[in-house]
Amino acid sequence: MSNIHPDIRPGGLGQRNLVTLLRMICTSLQGICAKLDDDGGVPSTTYEANCITALINAIIEDSTGTRFANVVTESSSVGPVRLINPYGISDNALVELMYDITNSVETLCEQLDGDTLTDTNYEVLCYTAKFLDIVENSKGRALGNGSRYYFRPTGVRNDDTLIEWLYNVLDAISTLTAKLDADGTVTDTTYTSLWYTAAILLRVENKVGNVKGNTSTYLG
């Protein structure tokens, strides 16, 4: 039977679902970037290199053994590699990964805006309007917009605020893939079906009752 209720909602965030969703988000972003690199209508072929390979430093394995892995050399801006699984995710590792995801989406949207596509408002609509919290990594680098909440590596996690952040990331991916499908310069029209509908198989409800994500029989 398919899941018809939100898997993550205010007051209901389990570690297994959190890790699974983080893995799905990273896999989705990687898939979008790889597809852009192969898309005949998109000039640049460096999306995965610039937005995933250079920025996300984590090995994430969910409870089914499905894995996302990308390792970057630690630097003055990139934190240490995180090993994340359903049996252990520290606040520090979580915030580092949140920063990397934020950085990945911003970089992706900026590259799309500069890539002579039909639309030039990817960053405005898919990053600025969606990432409404600030996330700071262990190197003191901060990304995000507004001042609703400030995630820091040493801060105590607020689950309801984290759920809002997760909802907004899914909203950003949904908006981004829909825009790519509708962009007259982009050749492929299956970004949403492949990298949102088929890739984000958990549902997140925000504090006002809106839901993003997709129903499935996924048990990760």
C-alpha positions as CSV (number, residue, x, y, z in Angstrom):
1,M,0.0,0.0,0.0
2,S,1.3,3.4,-0.9
3,N,2.1,5.9,1.8
4,I,-0.7,8.6,1.8
5,H,0.4,10.5,4.9
6,P,3.4,12.8,5.4
7,D,6.5,10.8,6.5
8,I,7.9,13.9,8.1
9,R,5.7,16.5,9.8
10,P,5.9,19.0,12.7
11,G,6.5,17.0,15.8
12,G,7.3,13.8,13.8
13,L,10.9,13.5,12.6
14,G,12.6,10.2,12.9
15,Q,16.3,9.7,12.3
16,R,15.7,6.9,9.7
17,N,13.4,9.2,7.6
18,L,15.8,12.1,8.0
19,V,18.8,10.2,6.7
20,T,16.8,8.7,3.8
21,L,15.5,12.1,2.7
22,L,18.9,13.7,2.9
23,R,20.2,10.9,0.7
24,M,17.3,11.4,-1.7
25,I,18.0,15.1,-1.9
26,C,21.6,14.7,-2.8
27,T,20.8,11.9,-5.3
28,S,18.2,14.2,-6.9
29,L,20.6,17.1,-7.2
30,Q,23.3,14.9,-8.7
31,G,20.8,13.5,-11.2
32,I,19.6,17.0,-12.2
33,C,23.2,18.1,-12.8
34,A,24.2,15.0,-14.7
35,K,21.1,15.4,-16.9
36,L,22.0,19.0,-17.6
37,D,25.5,18.0,-18.6
38,D,24.0,15.6,-21.2
39,D,21.2,17.9,-22.4
40,G,21.7,19.0,-25.9
41,G,20.0,22.3,-25.4
42,V,22.2,23.4,-22.4
43,P,25.5,24.9,-23.3
44,S,27.5,24.1,-20.2
45,T,28.7,20.6,-19.4
46,T,30.1,21.3,-15.9
47,Y,27.0,21.2,-13.7
48,E,27.9,18.0,-11.9
49,A,31.6,19.0,-11.5
50,N,30.7,22.5,-10.2
51,C,27.6,21.8,-8.1
52,I,28.1,18.3,-6.7
53,T,31.7,17.0,-7.1
54,A,33.3,20.2,-5.8
55,L,30.8,21.0,-3.0
56,I,29.0,18.1,-1.3
57,N,31.3,16.2,1.0
58,A,29.4,13.3,2.4
59,I,28.8,9.6,2.4
60,I,25.1,8.9,3.2
61,E,23.7,5.4,3.5
62,D,20.0,4.8,4.3
63,S,18.6,1.7,6.1
64,T,18.1,-0.2,2.8
65,G,21.8,0.2,2.0
66,T,21.2,2.8,-0.8
67,R,24.1,5.2,-0.9
68,F,25.1,8.6,-2.1
69,A,28.8,9.3,-1.9
70,N,31.0,12.2,-2.9
71,V,34.2,13.1,-1.1
72,V,35.9,16.5,-1.4
73,T,39.3,17.4,0.1
74,E,38.8,19.5,3.2
75,S,39.7,23.2,2.7
76,S,39.3,26.6,4.1
77,S,35.7,26.6,2.8
78,V,34.8,22.9,2.7
79,G,34.3,21.0,5.9
80,P,35.4,17.4,6.6
81,V,33.7,14.5,5.0
82,R,30.6,13.3,6.9
83,L,29.6,9.6,7.3
84,I,25.9,9.6,7.8
85,N,23.6,6.5,8.4
86,P,20.4,5.8,10.2
87,Y,22.3,4.8,13.3
88,G,24.3,8.0,13.8
89,I,24.0,11.6,12.6
90,S,25.4,14.3,14.8
91,D,24.1,17.9,14.8
92,N,27.5,18.9,13.5
93,A,27.4,16.5,10.5
94,L,23.8,17.5,9.8
95,V,24.5,21.2,9.6
96,E,27.6,20.6,7.5
97,L,25.5,18.7,5.0
98,M,22.8,21.3,5.1
99,Y,25.4,23.9,4.2
100,D,26.7,21.8,1.3
101,I,23.1,21.3,-0.1
102,T,22.4,25.0,0.2
103,N,25.7,25.7,-1.6
104,S,24.9,23.2,-4.3
105,V,21.5,24.6,-5.1
106,E,22.7,28.2,-5.1
107,T,25.7,27.3,-7.4
108,L,23.4,25.3,-9.7
109,C,20.9,28.2,-10.0
110,E,23.6,30.8,-10.6
111,Q,25.1,28.6,-13.4
112,L,21.7,28.2,-15.0
113,D,21.1,31.9,-15.0
114,G,24.4,32.5,-16.8
115,D,24.0,29.7,-19.3
116,T,22.0,31.5,-22.0
117,L,18.8,29.5,-21.4
118,T,15.4,31.0,-22.0
119,D,14.8,31.7,-18.3
120,T,17.2,33.8,-16.2
121,N,15.4,33.7,-12.9
122,Y,16.4,30.3,-11.5
123,E,18.3,31.8,-8.6
124,V,15.5,34.2,-7.7
125,L,12.7,31.6,-7.8
126,C,14.5,28.3,-6.8
127,Y,17.1,29.6,-4.3
128,T,16.4,33.0,-2.9
129,A,12.7,32.4,-2.5
130,K,13.1,29.0,-0.9
131,F,16.2,28.9,1.3
132,L,14.9,31.2,4.0
133,D,17.3,30.2,6.8
134,I,21.0,30.8,7.3
135,V,23.3,27.7,7.6
136,E,26.9,28.1,8.8
137,N,29.5,25.3,8.3
138,S,32.5,24.6,10.5
139,K,34.7,26.9,8.5
140,G,32.5,29.9,9.4
141,R,31.0,30.2,5.9
142,A,27.3,31.0,5.9
143,L,24.6,30.7,3.2
144,G,20.9,31.3,2.9
145,N,18.5,34.2,3.0
146,G,16.7,36.1,5.7
147,S,17.0,35.6,9.5
148,R,14.2,33.2,10.3
149,Y,16.6,30.6,11.9
150,Y,20.3,30.3,12.0
151,F,21.7,26.7,11.9
152,R,25.2,26.3,13.3
153,P,27.4,23.2,13.8
154,T,27.4,23.7,17.6
155,G,23.8,24.7,17.9
156,V,21.0,22.5,19.3
157,R,18.8,21.1,16.6
158,N,15.2,22.4,16.5
159,D,13.3,19.6,14.8
160,D,10.3,21.8,13.7
161,T,12.6,24.4,12.1
162,L,14.6,21.6,10.5
163,I,11.4,20.2,9.0
164,E,10.6,23.6,7.5
165,W,14.1,23.7,6.0
166,L,13.6,20.2,4.5
167,Y,10.2,21.2,3.1
168,N,11.7,24.3,1.4
169,V,14.5,22.2,-0.2
170,L,11.9,19.9,-1.7
171,D,9.9,22.9,-2.8
172,A,13.1,24.2,-4.5
173,I,13.7,21.0,-6.3
174,S,10.1,20.8,-7.4
175,T,10.2,24.4,-8.7
176,L,13.6,23.9,-10.4
177,T,12.7,20.7,-12.2
178,A,9.4,22.2,-13.4
179,K,11.2,25.3,-14.7
180,L,13.7,23.1,-16.6
181,D,10.9,21.1,-18.2
182,A,9.2,24.3,-19.4
183,D,12.4,26.2,-20.4
184,G,12.4,26.6,-24.2
185,T,16.1,26.2,-24.5
186,V,16.4,22.9,-22.5
187,T,15.9,19.9,-24.7
188,D,14.7,17.3,-22.2
189,T,11.3,17.6,-20.5
190,T,11.7,14.8,-17.9
191,Y,13.5,16.6,-15.1
192,T,10.5,16.5,-12.9
193,S,9.5,12.9,-13.6
194,L,13.0,11.6,-13.1
195,W,14.5,13.7,-10.4
196,Y,11.6,14.9,-8.3
197,T,8.7,12.5,-8.8
198,A,10.8,9.3,-9.0
199,A,13.6,10.5,-6.7
200,I,12.0,12.1,-3.7
201,L,10.0,9.3,-2.3
202,L,9.1,10.7,1.1
203,R,6.6,13.4,1.9
204,V,7.3,16.5,4.2
205,E,4.5,18.6,5.7
206,N,5.4,22.1,6.8
207,K,3.8,24.0,9.7
208,V,0.9,25.4,7.7
209,G,0.0,21.9,6.3
210,N,1.5,22.1,2.8
211,V,3.1,18.9,1.6
212,K,6.0,18.3,-0.8
213,G,7.4,15.0,-1.9
214,N,5.8,11.9,-3.3
215,T,4.0,8.9,-2.1
216,S,5.6,5.5,-2.4
217,T,6.1,2.1,-0.8
218,Y,9.6,3.1,0.1
219,L,10.7,1.6,3.4
220,G,14.1,3.2,3.7
